[in-house]
Amino acid sequence: MCGIVGAIAERNVSAILLEGLKRLEYRGYDSAGIAVYTQQQQLQRVRRTGKVAELAQALQTEPLNGQIGIAHTRWATHGVPSEANAHPHFSSTELAVVHNGIIENYQELRSELQAQGYVFTSQTDTETIVHLLHHLQKTQHDLLDALRIAVTQLHGAYGLALISAKQPDRIFAARSGSPLVIGLGIGENFLASDPLALRQVTDRFIYLEEGDIAVIERDKLQIWDEQNKPVQRDAVQYLDQAESAEKGSYRHFMLKEIYEQPQAVQRTLEDRLAADHVLPAAFGPDASTLFAKVKKIQIVACGTSYHAGMVARYWLEGLTNTPCQVEVASEFRYRHVAVQPDTLFVTISQSGETADTLAALRHRQDNAYLASLTICNVGTSSLVRESDLALLTRAGPEIGVASTKAFSTQLVGLLLLTLAIGRARHTLAPAQEREIVDALRTLSAKLNDALAISATIEAKAQLFAEKNHALFLGRGEQFPVALEGALKLKEISYIHAEAYPAGELKHGPLALVDSDMPVVTVAPNNALLEKLKSNLQEVSARGGQLLVFADREAHLSEDEQTQVVNMPSIHPVLAPILYTIPLQLLSYYVAVLKGTDVDQPRNLAKSVTVE
């Protein structure tokens, strides 16, 4: 999604800003721009739609030379991709602003500012911010005071960077719900939405916290918290580049990517949560209006993404009373579909180039569906370009063939979609919505808690060392999680694994259960726990060897046939995301025991771009 870069130095900063934008291209964007206070003592900008390369080419013919500047890559939320809507936005020739996030009350502010005589040249919420600051500055001592007042009037999520022709020796920044990090140099300092953008110039960073305002000068830094009290934030030093295509200290990419999930999930949530609800504009322009019209949802995906869609069906129907159908893309694309009115067509893909999913999108009955939306990890992909709406999962590069962090971030994206649709359709109680949003804010920490038991899971992998088959069980929304666990095990360890709803044991799978068939179960503390306990007794009575990942409050006990791994407690709605972690770790450690090629399992490709 959107990316911010800022720099103040004794040297020309244009090349630094441009390189920072290039390093943020993985986030997805549709336009880019740069503003510099030039040697001619003027604020000047260059903006282009398309790739950063287009901006770089324009800067060759229109160079901007100066010692302070800000830059941005934009993903359209308000207004179509265009040069007029690209950042930075100006107010007269005095102020320049770049902005990540969504301002929910921009229309009201825009009307008030238009009444004051301000002329808007874009469709964006961001232009409202820069004109508001310009207006407030008329009655304030300096831009810092204006910024302090402005943030009290902005509702939503934002990361802001601004420069002023009247105060050309400092960058101003503010954070609320959207990350900002300050890069520390010697006689120069930097600002970005992701430290990756600044790794070419520094390895020391200060993360702004929620509500912080900062003033950044070449040799000075001041930060105030949300109570406007001066604060010192600790600096951290990065010795290795985050999200690089190197394994670092990890033995395999898959293990590295499993451990990256808390950060990937946190990035996927950033900019997208208000105090008590999801910001629908995160899905694209006019998403809220469109979601209010949705009466049914059709999800189409393949493999791991299909399992994510299956979890989403439980959420969409259970939380928002929205009928949802989930189908494998390779089957969906070849059959006639009876489309119900006002159906939202949703695709899910890590790469955005999955052949069957892309074909399903292209061959759908265009006039029959209300709109198309994709949940995807690659902003420049075909699925993103060809869908009406999109939510990028921000998982970062995923090298291992077996998907891990792409899956967990897909689940987060689908839950955000569920909450946004429930709010738009008025089918989700506000108190329940707030409860889930609050739980989402703790999700990253819960995933870290799950990763902390990896040594226990590694020891349990011995159960599978000499086995050729395994059975995975789950109930409710945990059934798709069991399917995903079975898929991971078969993908990288080559053990034949199946997954079933636990309630289906008597309808066939129970015939397979014996001492040579390990049975893996996920058991969160939810409404189906007692039913699941009865199913586990059926397995135990047939001599099956049980490995149960259970909420510590589930009070499951071990015996000769049952091994229990206690999991951290979590809100029931978020349990599918949490219980994915131990199944990924289990499959990884079993594959290591088996000596298989974990990152590049036989016969499989990372992105299936042919039928």
C-alpha positions in Angstrom: 0.0 0.0 0.0 1.1 3.6 0.4 4.7 4.4 1.3 6.4 7.5 2.9 10.0 8.6 2.7 11.5 11.9 4.0 15.0 13.2 4.3 16.8 16.3 5.6 20.6 16.6 5.0 23.5 18.8 4.0 23.5 17.0 0.6 20.9 16.8 -2.1 18.2 14.4 -0.9 16.4 13.6 -4.2 18.4 10.4 -4.9 17.7 9.3 -1.3 14.0 9.8 -1.6 13.8 8.1 -5.0 15.8 5.0 -3.8 13.5 4.9 -0.7 10.5 4.7 -3.0 12.0 1.9 -5.0 12.5 -0.1 -1.9 8.8 0.3 -1.0 7.6 -0.9 -4.4 6.7 -4.3 -2.9 3.9 -2.7 -1.0 1.9 -2.0 -4.2 1.0 1.4 -5.5 -0.4 3.2 -8.6 1.4 6.6 -8.5 4.4 8.2 -7.0 5.7 11.7 -6.3 8.4 13.8 -4.6 8.5 17.3 -3.2 11.7 19.2 -2.3 12.5 22.7 -1.0 14.9 23.6 -3.7 18.0 25.7 -3.9 15.8 28.4 -5.4 14.0 28.5 -2.0 10.8 27.1 -3.4 8.7 24.1 -2.8 8.5 22.1 -6.0 7.1 18.6 -6.8 7.1 16.0 -9.5 4.3 13.4 -9.6 3.6 10.5 -12.0 1.1 7.7 -12.3 2.5 4.2 -12.8 5.8 2.9 -11.6 8.6 4.7 -9.7 10.6 4.3 -12.9 8.3 6.8 -14.5 9.0 9.3 -11.7 12.7 8.7 -12.0 12.6 9.4 -15.7 10.7 12.6 -15.1 13.2 13.7 -12.5 15.9 13.4 -15.1 14.3 16.1 -17.2 12.9 18.0 -14.2 15.5 17.6 -11.5 14.7 18.7 -7.9 17.8 19.6 -6.0 17.5 20.5 -2.3 18.4 19.5 1.2 14.9 18.6 2.5 12.1 16.7 0.9 9.3 14.1 1.2 8.2 11.4 -1.2 5.3 9.0 -1.5 3.9 6.0 -3.4 0.1 5.9 -3.4 -2.5 3.2 -3.5 -5.8 4.8 -4.4 -8.5 4.9 -1.7 -10.1 8.3 -2.5 -10.1 9.2 -6.1 -8.8 7.3 -9.2 -5.1 6.8 -9.9 -4.1 10.1 -11.5 -1.3 12.7 -11.3 -3.7 15.1 -9.6 -4.5 12.6 -6.9 -0.9 11.6 -6.4 1.1 12.8 -3.4 2.7 15.1 -2.2 -0.3 17.5 -2.0 0.3 21.2 -1.7 -1.6 24.2 -0.1 -0.6 27.2 -2.1 3.2 27.0 -2.4 3.8 27.0 1.3 3.0 23.4 2.5 3.5 19.9 1.2 2.1 16.8 2.8 2.3 13.0 2.2 -0.1 10.7 4.0 -0.7 7.1 4.6 -4.1 5.9 6.0 -7.6 7.1 5.7 -9.4 10.2 7.0 -13.0 9.3 7.6 -14.3 12.8 8.2 -12.6 14.4 5.2 -15.8 15.3 3.5 -17.0 17.5 6.4 -13.6 19.1 6.7 -13.4 19.6 3.0 -16.8 21.4 3.0 -15.7 23.7 5.8 -12.4 24.5 4.1 -14.2 25.2 0.8 -16.4 27.7 2.7 -13.1 29.4 3.8 -12.1 29.8 0.1 -9.8 26.8 -0.4 -9.9 25.3 -3.9 -9.4 21.5 -4.1 -7.6 20.0 -7.1 -7.8 16.4 -6.2 -10.4 13.8 -5.0 -8.3 12.7 -2.0 -8.7 12.9 1.7 -5.1 13.9 2.0 -5.6 17.3 0.3 -8.0 18.1 3.2 -5.1 17.7 5.6 -2.8 20.1 3.9 -5.4 22.8 3.5 -6.5 22.3 7.1 -2.9 22.8 8.3 -2.5 25.9 6.1 -5.7 27.4 7.5 -4.8 26.7 11.1 -1.3 28.1 10.6 -2.8 31.5 10.0 -3.6 31.8 13.7 -0.8 29.7 15.2 2.8 30.5 16.2 4.2 27.9 13.9 3.4 24.7 12.0 3.9 22.5 15.1 1.1 24.2 16.9 -1.1 23.9 13.8 -0.3 20.2 13.5 -1.3 19.6 17.2 -4.7 21.1 16.6 -5.2 19.4 13.3 -4.7 15.9 14.6 -7.5 16.4 17.1 -9.8 17.1 14.1 -8.7 14.1 12.0 -10.8 10.9 12.5 -9.4 7.7 11.1 -5.8 6.5 10.6 -2.8 8.4 9.4 0.9 8.7 9.1 1.8 12.2 8.1 5.0 13.9 6.9 5.0 17.6 5.9 7.4 20.3 5.0 6.9 24.1 4.9 8.5 26.8 2.8 8.3 29.0 6.0 10.2 26.5 8.1 12.5 24.8 5.6 14.9 23.3 8.2 12.6 20.6 9.6 10.3 17.8 8.7 7.1 17.4 10.8 5.5 14.0 11.4 2.5 12.6 13.1 1.3 9.0 13.7 -2.1 7.6 14.5 -2.7 4.0 13.4 -0.2 4.1 10.6 3.5 3.3 11.2 6.3 5.9 10.9 10.0 5.3 11.7 12.8 7.9 12.0 16.2 7.0 10.6 19.1 8.5 12.4 22.2 9.7 10.6 25.2 11.9 11.3 24.3 15.5 10.4 21.2 14.1 8.6 18.0 12.4 9.5 15.3 10.5 7.7 11.6 9.4 7.9 9.8 6.5 6.4 6.8 4.2 6.8 9.1 1.2 6.7 12.7 1.0 7.7 13.4 -1.0 4.6 13.1 2.3 2.7 16.1 3.8 4.6 18.5 0.9 4.8 20.8 2.4 2.2 21.5 5.4 4.4 21.2 4.2 8.1 20.8 1.1 10.3 19.6 3.1 13.4 15.9 3.7 13.8 13.4 5.2 16.2 9.8 4.0 15.9 7.1 6.6 16.6 4.4 5.3 18.9 0.7 5.9 18.7 -0.2 9.5 19.0 3.4 10.8 18.6 4.3 14.0 16.9 7.9 14.6 15.8 10.0 17.5 14.5 13.1 16.3 12.6 16.0 18.5 11.9 19.5 17.7 10.5 21.1 17.4 13.9 18.1 17.5 16.2 15.0 15.4 16.9 12.1 16.2 19.2 9.1 13.9 19.9 6.0 14.5 21.9 3.5 11.9 22.9 -0.3 12.1 22.6 -0.5 14.2 25.8 1.9 16.7 24.1 4.6 15.8 26.6 8.3 15.6 25.4 9.5 12.0 25.3 12.6 10.0 24.4 12.1 6.9 22.3 14.7 4.2 22.2 16.8 3.7 19.1 17.2 0.2 17.6 20.0 -0.9 15.3 19.3 -3.3 12.4 22.3 -5.5 11.4 20.3 -7.5 8.9 17.9 -6.3 6.3 14.3 -7.3 7.2 12.3 -9.3 4.7 15.3 -9.9 2.5 15.7 -12.9 0.2 18.3 -14.3 2.7 17.6 -17.0 5.3 19.8 -15.2 7.9 20.2 -17.3 11.0 17.3 -19.6 10.0 17.9 -23.0 8.5 15.2 -22.7 5.9 13.1 -19.9 4.4 9.9 -21.6 5.6 11.0 -21.4 9.3 12.0 -17.7 8.8 8.7 -17.0 7.2 6.8 -18.7 10.0 8.5 -16.5 12.5 7.8 -13.4 10.4 4.1 -13.8 10.9 3.5 -11.5 13.9 5.2 -8.6 12.0 3.4 -9.5 8.8 0.0 -9.6 10.5 0.7 -6.3 12.3 1.6 -4.6 8.9 -1.6 -6.0 7.4 -3.6 -4.3 10.2 -1.9 -1.0 10.1 -3.8 2.0 8.6 -6.9 -0.1 8.5 -8.4 0.0 12.1 -10.2 3.0 13.6 -10.9 3.0 17.4 -13.8 0.6 17.1 -14.1 -0.5 13.4 -12.4 -1.3 10.2 -11.8 1.5 7.7 -13.7 0.3 4.6 -11.7 2.7 2.3 -8.7 0.3 2.8 -10.4 -1.8 0.2 -10.6 1.0 -2.4 -12.7 4.0 -3.4 -16.4 3.8 -2.4 -16.0 0.4 -0.8 -18.4 1.3 2.0 -21.1 2.2 -0.4 -20.5 -1.0 -2.4 -20.4 -3.2 0.7 -23.8 -1.9 1.8 -25.3 -3.4 -1.4 -23.8 -6.9 -1.0 -26.3 -9.7 -0.5 -24.1 -12.7 -1.2 -20.4 -13.4 -1.6 -18.7 -15.8 -4.0 -15.1 -16.7 -3.0 -12.8 -18.4 -5.5 -9.2 -19.6 -4.8 -6.8 -22.5 -5.0 -4.8 -24.5 -2.4 -3.9 -22.7 0.8 -5.9 -19.6 -0.4 -9.0 -21.8 -0.8 -8.6 -22.9 2.9 -8.5 -19.2 3.9 -11.7 -18.7 2.0 -13.3 -21.6 3.8 -12.5 -20.0 7.2 -14.0 -16.7 5.9 -17.3 -18.4 5.1 -17.7 -19.2 8.8 -17.0 -15.5 9.6 -19.1 -14.0 6.9 -22.2 -16.1 7.6 -21.8 -16.3 11.4 -20.9 -12.7 12.1 -22.7 -10.8 9.3 -25.5 -13.1 8.1 -24.1 -12.8 4.6 -24.5 -16.0 2.5 -21.1 -17.1 1.2 -20.0 -19.8 -1.3 -16.4 -20.9 -1.5 -15.1 -22.9 -4.5 -11.9 -24.2 -6.0 -11.0 -22.0 -9.0 -10.0 -24.9 -11.2 -13.6 -26.2 -10.9 -15.4 -22.9 -10.8 -14.0 -21.6 -14.1 -15.4 -24.6 -16.0 -19.0 -24.7 -14.9 -22.0 -22.6 -15.3 -22.7 -20.6 -12.2 -26.2 -19.4 -11.2 -25.3 -15.9 -9.9 -27.5 -14.4 -7.3 -28.2 -10.6 -7.5 -25.7 -8.3 -5.7 -23.0 -10.9 -5.3 -19.5 -9.8 -4.5 -16.9 -11.9 -6.4 -13.8 -12.4 -4.2 -10.5 -13.9 -5.2 -7.6 -14.9 -2.9 -4.0 -15.4 -4.1 -0.5 -15.0 -2.7 1.0 -14.1 -6.0 -2.0 -12.6 -7.8 -1.0 -14.6 -10.9 -2.5 -18.0 -10.0 -3.7 -19.2 -13.4 -7.1 -20.8 -12.4 -8.0 -18.0 -10.1 -7.1 -15.3 -12.6 -9.1 -17.2 -15.3 -12.1 -17.4 -13.0 -12.0 -13.6 -12.5 -11.6 -13.0 -16.3 -14.3 -15.5 -17.3 -16.9 -14.6 -14.7 -20.2 -13.3 -16.0 -19.3 -9.6 -15.8 -22.8 -8.3 -15.8 -24.0 -10.6 -13.2 -21.7 -9.7 -10.3 -21.9 -6.6 -8.2 -18.1 -6.1 -8.2 -14.9 -8.0 -7.8 -12.4 -7.8 -4.9 -9.1 -9.6 -4.4 -7.1 -10.4 -1.2 -3.5 -10.5 -2.5 0.1 -10.1 -1.5 1.5 -8.5 -4.7 0.2 -5.1 -5.6 1.4 -5.2 -9.2 -0.2 -8.5 -9.9 -2.8 -9.2 -12.6 -5.5 -10.0 -10.0 -5.0 -6.6 -8.3 -5.0 -4.8 -11.6 -8.1 -6.5 -12.9 -10.2 -6.4 -9.8 -12.5 -3.5 -8.8 -11.3 -3.5 -5.2 -8.2 -4.9 -3.5 -6.7 -5.4 -0.1 -3.0 -6.1 0.0 -1.9 -8.5 2.7 1.6 -7.0 3.2 3.2 -10.4 4.0 6.4 -9.4 2.3 8.4 -11.7 0.0 7.6 -15.4 0.6 10.3 -17.7 -0.7 9.3 -21.1 0.7 6.9 -23.0 -1.6 4.7 -24.0 1.3 2.7 -20.9 2.2 2.8 -19.7 5.8 2.7 -15.9 6.4 0.7 -15.4 3.2 -2.0 -17.7 4.7 -2.2 -15.9 8.1 -2.3 -12.5 6.5 -5.0 -13.7 4.1 -7.0 -14.7 7.1 -6.5 -11.3 8.6 -7.5 -9.6 5.4 -10.7 -11.7 5.1 -11.6 -10.9 8.7 -11.2 -7.2 8.0 -13.5 -7.7 5.0 -16.0 -9.5 7.2 -16.1 -6.6 9.7 -16.3 -4.0 7.0 -19.3 -5.8 5.3 -21.0 -6.3 8.6 -20.8 -2.7 9.4 -21.9 -1.5 6.0 -24.9 -3.9 6.0 -25.7 -3.2 9.7 -25.7 -6.9 10.4 -22.9 -6.9 13.0 -23.6 -5.5 16.5 -21.4 -2.5 17.2 -20.3 -4.0 20.6 -19.2 -7.3 18.9 -17.4 -5.3 16.2 -15.5 -3.3 18.8 -14.6 -6.5 20.7 -13.1 -8.1 17.7 -11.2 -5.0 16.7 -9.8 -4.8 20.2 -8.8 -8.5 19.9 -7.1 -7.8 16.6 -4.8 -5.3 18.2 -3.4 -8.1 20.4 -3.2 -10.7 17.7 0.5 -10.1 16.9 1.4 -10.7 20.5 -0.7 -13.9 20.6 1.2 -15.2 17.6 4.5 -14.6 19.3 3.2 -16.6 22.3 2.4 -19.5 20.0 5.8 -19.3 18.4 7.4 -19.5 21.9 6.3 -23.2 22.2 8.2 -24.2 19.1 10.6 -26.4 21.1 7.7 -28.4 22.5 6.3 -28.9 19.0 9.7 -29.9 17.6 9.8 -32.7 20.3 6.3 -33.8 19.3 7.4 -34.2 15.7 9.1 -37.4 16.6 5.7 -39.0 16.7 5.7 -38.8 12.8 9.3 -39.8 12.1 8.4 -43.3 11.0 4.8 -42.7 9.9 3.4 -42.7 6.4 -0.1 -41.4 7.1 -1.7 -38.9 9.4 -5.3 -37.7 10.0 -6.2 -34.1 11.0 -9.4 -33.2 12.7 -11.2 -29.9 13.4 -14.7 -28.6 14.0 -16.4 -25.5 12.8 -14.0 -22.9 11.5 -11.1 -25.1 12.7 -11.9 -27.7 10.0 -10.3 -25.6 7.2 -7.4 -25.1 9.6 -7.1 -28.9 9.8 -7.2 -29.0 6.0 -4.4 -26.5 5.9 -2.4 -28.5 8.4 -2.8 -31.7 6.4 -1.7 -29.9 3.2 1.4 -28.5 4.9 2.5 -31.9 6.1 2.0 -33.6 2.8 3.6 -30.8 0.8 7.0 -30.8 2.6 7.3 -34.2 4.4 5.6 -36.3 1.7 3.5 -38.0 4.4 0.0 -38.8 3.2 -2.3 -36.7 5.3 -6.1 -36.1 5.2 -8.3 -33.8 7.1 -11.9 -34.3 8.2 -14.5 -32.5 10.2 -14.3 -34.3 13.6 -18.0 -35.0 13.5 -17.5 -37.2 10.4 -15.3 -39.8 12.1 -18.1 -42.4 12.2 -18.8 -41.8 8.5 -15.6 -43.4 7.3 -12.4 -42.0 8.7 -12.6 -44.0 11.9 -11.8 -47.1 9.9 -8.3 -45.8 9.3 -7.5 -45.1 13.0 -4.9 -47.4 14.6 -1.6 -47.1 16.3 0.2 -46.3 13.0 -2.1 -43.4 12.2 -1.3 -40.2 14.2 -4.3 -38.0 14.7 -3.8 -34.2 15.0 -6.5 -32.0 16.4 -6.9 -28.3 17.1 -9.1 -27.6 20.2 -9.7 -23.9 21.0 -12.0 -23.1 23.9 -15.2 -22.5 21.9 -18.8 -23.6 21.7 -17.8 -26.9 20.0 -15.2 -28.0 22.5 -17.3 -30.5 24.3 -18.4 -32.1 21.0 -14.8 -32.3 20.0 -13.8 -34.0 23.3 -16.4 -36.8 22.5 -14.8 -37.2 19.0 -11.3 -37.6 20.6 -12.7 -40.3 22.8 -13.7 -42.2 19.7 -10.1 -42.0 18.4 -8.6 -43.0 21.7 -11.0 -46.0 22.0 -9.6 -47.4 18.7 -6.0 -47.2 19.8 -5.3 -43.9 17.9 -2.3 -41.7 18.9 -3.6 -38.2 19.5 -1.7 -35.0 19.3 -4.0 -32.2 20.5 -3.2 -28.4 20.3 -5.6 -27.1 22.9 -6.5 -23.9 24.7 -5.0 -24.1 28.2 -8.5 -23.4 29.5 -9.9 -26.5 27.7 -8.7 -28.8 30.5 -7.6 -31.6 28.3 -5.4 -34.2 30.0 -2.7 -36.4 28.7 -2.6 -40.2 28.8 -0.7 -43.0 27.1 -2.4 -42.3 23.8 -2.9 -38.5 24.0 -0.3 -35.8 24.0 -1.5 -32.2 24.6 0.2 -29.0 23.7 -1.3 -26.0 25.5 -2.0 -22.9 23.4 -2.5 -19.3 24.6 -6.1 -18.3 25.1 -7.5 -16.1 22.4 -10.8 -14.6 21.2 -12.8 -17.4 19.5 -13.1 -15.4 16.2 -9.3 -15.2 15.9 -8.6 -18.8 16.9 -8.2 -20.0 13.3 -5.3 -17.6 12.8 -3.6 -18.6 16.0 -4.0 -22.4 15.6 -2.4 -22.2 12.1 1.0 -21.6 13.8 1.5 -24.9 15.5 0.4 -26.9 12.5 3.0 -25.0 10.3 5.7 -25.7 12.9 4.8 -29.3 13.2 4.9 -29.9 9.4 8.3 -28.1 9.3 9.9 -30.1 12.1 8.6 -33.4 10.7 10.0 -32.5 7.2 13.4 -31.8 8.8 13.3 -35.2 10.5 12.4 -36.8 7.2 15.3 -35.0 5.4 13.1 -33.6 2.6 13.7 -30.3 0.7 11.6 -28.0 2.9 11.7 -24.9 0.8 11.5 -26.5 -2.6 9.4 -29.8 -2.2 9.4 -32.1 -5.2 6.9 -31.5 -8.0 5.6 -28.2 -6.6 6.1 -24.5 -7.7 5.6 -21.4 -5.6 3.2 -19.8 -8.0 1.0 -21.9 -10.2 0.8 -19.7 -13.3 -0.2 -22.4 -15.8 -3.3 -24.6 -15.7 
